[in-house]
Amino acid sequence: MKIIDIPDMPKPAGHYSMCIEHQGTLYLSGQLPRDPQTGQFPVGVEAQTLQALKNVLHIVEGAGSRLELIIQMRIYIPDVALWDRVNKIYGDFFGDHKPVRAVIPSRELHHGALIEIEAVAASK
């Protein structure tokens, strides 16, 4: 098991690793839609969805993998009414690649985020 550190991503604020590689698989902790450079959340669920997806992809690529090797996504949203808007951005982002996915309506998310995404990917 190897902890993957992505230097230009914010360090985890809690007791967890951002990404772990184990036997050819990458496991990513939930990614909020925080812009790594500004530390801010963009406004609106569409912009937050895109930012969270970019954060996931940045970690996956930083670990030596790529978008087409993302296997599974778990998406947490505070209101199921956001599903269609999230799904549109998600579909545009992935194009023809369709990882398995769960969209989980939750209650409020940390820091008032409108989305959090965790992922599993093949490492190469």
Backbone as numpy.savetxt, mean C-alpha at the origin, in Angstrom:
# Nx Ny Nz CAx CAy CAz Cx Cy Cz
14.68 -14.98 7.06 13.84 -13.81 7.06 14.73 -12.57 7.06
14.37 -11.59 6.24 15.18 -10.38 6.11 14.27 -9.15 6.17
14.58 -8.23 7.05 13.85 -6.96 7.12 14.38 -6.06 6.01
13.47 -5.51 5.23 13.83 -4.62 4.12 13.59 -3.18 4.57
14.62 -2.37 4.48 14.52 -0.96 4.82 14.62 -0.15 3.53
13.68 0.72 3.30 13.69 1.60 2.13 14.11 2.99 2.63
15.33 3.42 2.31 15.89 4.63 2.92 15.06 5.90 2.77
14.39 6.10 1.63 13.67 7.37 1.45 12.21 7.29 1.87
11.82 6.22 2.54 10.47 6.12 3.09 10.54 6.43 4.58
9.48 7.03 5.13 9.49 7.32 6.57 9.66 6.04 7.40
10.38 6.13 8.47 10.57 4.99 9.37 9.26 4.68 10.08
8.97 3.41 10.33 7.75 3.06 11.06 7.72 3.76 12.42
6.54 4.26 12.77 6.39 4.96 14.05 6.10 3.99 15.19
5.71 2.77 14.86 5.40 1.77 15.87 6.38 0.62 15.83
6.04 -0.43 16.55 6.90 -1.60 16.66 6.56 -2.59 15.55
7.03 -2.29 14.35 6.79 -3.16 13.20 7.82 -2.84 12.12
7.94 -3.75 11.16 8.81 -3.53 10.00 7.96 -3.11 8.82
8.49 -2.28 7.96 7.79 -1.83 6.77 7.63 -2.98 5.77
8.68 -3.81 5.66 8.67 -4.89 4.69 9.61 -6.00 5.17
9.15 -7.23 5.01 9.98 -8.39 5.33 9.96 -9.31 4.13
11.14 -9.80 3.76 11.27 -10.81 2.70 11.50 -12.15 3.39
10.71 -13.14 2.99 10.86 -14.49 3.54 10.60 -15.51 2.45
11.59 -16.32 2.15 11.48 -17.40 1.18 10.88 -16.93 -0.15
11.38 -15.82 -0.66 10.96 -15.33 -1.97 9.67 -14.53 -1.98
9.17 -14.19 -0.81 7.93 -13.42 -0.74 8.15 -12.17 0.09
7.60 -11.05 -0.38 7.65 -9.78 0.34 6.32 -9.57 1.05
6.39 -9.21 2.31 5.20 -8.89 3.11 5.31 -7.43 3.52
4.36 -6.61 3.09 4.39 -5.18 3.39 3.37 -4.84 4.45
3.79 -4.04 5.41 2.86 -3.49 6.39 1.91 -2.52 5.69
0.80 -2.23 6.34 -0.16 -1.29 5.78 0.47 0.06 5.49
0.18 0.57 4.31 0.71 1.87 3.88 -0.40 2.90 3.86
-0.21 3.95 4.63 -1.13 5.08 4.59 -0.78 5.94 3.38
-1.65 6.87 3.03 -1.39 7.70 1.86 -0.50 8.91 2.14
0.51 8.72 2.95 1.40 9.83 3.32 2.45 10.02 2.23
2.57 11.25 1.75 3.62 11.57 0.79 4.96 11.48 1.51
5.89 10.64 1.05 7.15 10.46 1.77 8.01 11.73 1.85
7.85 12.64 0.91 8.66 13.86 0.94 8.06 14.93 1.86
6.74 15.10 1.83 6.12 16.17 2.61 5.56 15.70 3.94
5.30 14.39 4.05 4.68 13.87 5.26 3.19 14.12 5.34
2.61 14.70 4.30 1.20 15.06 4.30 0.36 14.03 3.54
-0.94 14.01 3.86 -1.90 13.23 3.09 -2.48 14.12 2.02
-2.62 13.64 0.77 -3.32 14.43 -0.24 -4.81 14.52 0.13
-5.51 15.43 -0.51 -6.93 15.65 -0.23 -7.77 14.74 -1.13
-8.73 14.07 -0.53 -9.69 13.26 -1.29 -9.27 11.81 -1.40
-10.26 10.93 -1.51 -9.99 9.49 -1.54 -9.25 9.06 -2.80
-9.52 9.70 -3.94 -8.82 9.33 -5.16 -7.32 9.61 -5.04
-6.98 10.81 -4.59 -5.57 11.18 -4.44 -4.90 10.35 -3.35
-5.62 10.05 -2.28 -5.05 9.22 -1.22 -4.84 7.78 -1.69
-5.77 7.27 -2.50 -5.61 5.92 -3.04 -4.36 5.85 -3.91
-4.20 6.81 -4.80 -3.03 6.82 -5.67 -1.74 6.92 -4.87
-1.72 7.76 -3.85 -0.51 7.91 -3.03 -0.19 6.62 -2.29
-1.19 5.98 -1.70 -0.95 4.72 -0.98 -0.44 3.65 -1.94
-1.00 3.57 -3.14 -0.53 2.61 -4.14 0.90 2.91 -4.56
1.22 4.18 -4.74 2.60 4.56 -5.08 3.56 4.17 -3.95
3.12 4.33 -2.71 3.97 3.94 -1.57 4.23 2.44 -1.59
3.18 1.65 -1.84 3.34 0.20 -1.93 4.33 -0.15 -3.04
4.13 0.43 -4.22 5.00 0.12 -5.35 6.44 0.54 -5.08
6.63 1.67 -4.44 7.98 2.14 -4.13 8.71 1.14 -3.23
8.00 0.61 -2.26 8.61 -0.38 -1.36 8.89 -1.67 -2.12
7.93 -2.13 -2.90 8.11 -3.35 -3.70 9.32 -3.21 -4.61
9.40 -2.10 -5.32 10.55 -1.88 -6.23 11.85 -1.71 -5.44
11.79 -1.04 -4.31 12.98 -0.87 -3.48 13.50 -2.19 -2.93
12.61 -3.18 -2.84 12.99 -4.51 -2.39 13.43 -5.40 -3.55
13.47 -4.82 -4.76 13.95 -5.56 -5.93 12.88 -6.27 -6.73
11.63 -5.97 -6.47 10.54 -6.63 -7.20 9.89 -5.62 -8.15
8.68 -5.92 -8.61 7.99 -5.01 -9.52 6.47 -5.20 -9.42
5.75 -4.29 -10.02 4.28 -4.24 -9.95 3.66 -5.58 -10.35
4.13 -6.19 -11.42 3.53 -7.42 -11.93 3.71 -8.61 -10.99
4.55 -8.45 -9.97 4.77 -9.54 -9.01 4.01 -9.32 -7.71
3.17 -8.28 -7.65 2.30 -8.11 -6.49 1.23 -9.18 -6.57
1.10 -9.94 -5.50 0.20 -11.09 -5.45 -1.13 -10.74 -4.81
-1.08 -10.02 -3.70 -2.29 -9.77 -2.91 -2.27 -8.36 -2.35
-3.46 -7.76 -2.31 -3.64 -6.44 -1.70 -4.80 -6.52 -0.70
-4.62 -5.89 0.43 -5.72 -5.71 1.38 -5.90 -4.21 1.53
-7.10 -3.76 1.25 -7.40 -2.33 1.25 -8.42 -2.05 2.35
-8.07 -1.16 3.23 -8.95 -0.75 4.32 -9.47 0.64 4.02
-10.79 0.80 4.09 -11.43 2.10 3.88 -12.43 2.33 5.01
-12.62 3.57 5.45 -13.51 3.83 6.58 -14.99 3.79 6.22
-15.33 3.72 4.93 -16.73 3.74 4.51 -16.86 2.98 3.20
-17.70 1.97 3.15 -17.87 1.17 1.94 -18.36 2.03 0.76
-18.94 3.17 1.03 -19.38 4.07 -0.03 -18.20 4.59 -0.87
-16.99 4.48 -0.37 -15.79 4.91 -1.11 -15.31 3.85 -2.10
-15.87 2.64 -2.06 -15.38 1.50 -2.83 -15.25 1.80 -4.32
-16.29 2.33 -4.96 -16.24 2.59 -6.40 -15.13 3.55 -6.78
-14.94 4.58 -5.99 -13.91 5.57 -6.30 -12.50 4.98 -6.11
-12.33 4.19 -5.08 -11.05 3.51 -4.85 -10.79 2.51 -5.97
-11.81 1.74 -6.34 -11.67 0.71 -7.37 -11.25 1.31 -8.71
-11.75 2.48 -9.05 -11.40 3.14 -10.32 -9.91 3.48 -10.35
-9.42 4.11 -9.31 -7.99 4.48 -9.25 -7.14 3.21 -9.23
-7.55 2.23 -8.46 -6.83 0.96 -8.35 -6.73 0.29 -9.72
-7.84 0.20 -10.45 -7.84 -0.41 -11.78 -6.94 0.32 -12.75
-6.99 1.65 -12.73 -6.11 2.44 -13.60 -4.64 2.20 -13.26
-4.33 2.08 -11.98 -2.96 1.89 -11.52 -2.40 0.54 -11.97
-3.18 -0.52 -11.83 -2.71 -1.87 -12.14 -2.90 -2.28 -13.60
-3.81 -1.64 -14.32 -4.02 -2.02 -15.72 -4.46 -3.47 -15.82
-3.75 -4.24 -16.64 -4.11 -5.65 -16.87 -3.75 -6.58 -15.72
-2.85 -6.15 -14.84 -2.45 -7.01 -13.71 -3.55 -6.95 -12.64
-3.97 -8.12 -12.17 -5.05 -8.19 -11.18 -4.65 -9.05 -9.98
-3.95 -8.45 -9.00 -3.64 -9.22 -7.79 -4.94 -9.62 -7.08
-4.89 -10.69 -6.31 -6.05 -10.98 -5.47 -6.20 -9.84 -4.48
-7.43 -9.61 -4.02 -7.65 -8.39 -3.23 -8.82 -8.56 -2.29
-8.73 -7.88 -1.19 -9.87 -7.72 -0.29 -10.00 -6.23 -0.01
-11.23 -5.74 -0.03 -11.53 -4.36 0.38 -12.31 -4.50 1.68
-11.76 -3.97 2.75 -12.34 -4.14 4.06 -12.83 -2.81 4.60
-14.15 -2.65 4.68 -14.67 -1.45 5.34 -14.33 -1.52 6.82
-13.71 -0.49 7.31 -13.32 -0.45 8.72 -13.95 0.79 9.34
-13.64 1.00 10.53 -14.02 2.28 11.12 -12.94 3.27 10.74
-12.79 4.30 11.47 -11.79 5.31 11.11 -10.39 4.72 11.08
-9.57 5.28 10.19 -8.18 4.85 10.05 -7.26 5.84 10.76
-6.03 5.42 10.99 -5.06 6.24 11.72 -4.87 7.59 11.04
-4.80 8.64 11.83 -4.57 10.02 11.38 -5.67 10.53 10.44
-6.84 9.89 10.44 -7.94 10.34 9.58 -7.78 9.96 8.12
-6.86 9.04 7.80 -6.66 8.62 6.41 -7.95 7.99 5.87
-8.12 8.08 4.56 -9.27 7.49 3.89 -8.96 6.12 3.32
-7.70 5.68 3.43 -7.31 4.38 2.89 -6.01 3.92 3.55
-5.86 2.61 3.69 -4.61 1.98 4.08 -4.50 0.70 3.26
-3.31 0.42 2.74 -3.13 -0.73 1.87 -1.94 -1.56 2.34
-2.16 -2.86 2.48 -1.04 -3.78 2.73 -0.94 -4.72 1.53
0.24 -5.30 1.35 0.47 -6.09 0.14 1.40 -7.27 0.41
1.28 -8.25 -0.49 2.19 -9.38 -0.54 2.66 -9.47 -2.00
3.96 -9.67 -2.19 4.52 -9.73 -3.54 5.62 -10.79 -3.60
5.83 -11.35 -4.80 6.99 -12.21 -5.01 8.22 -11.30 -5.05
9.32 -11.78 -4.47 10.49 -10.90 -4.40 11.21 -10.78 -5.74
11.08 -11.76 -6.64 11.71 -11.67 -7.96 11.01 -12.56 -8.94
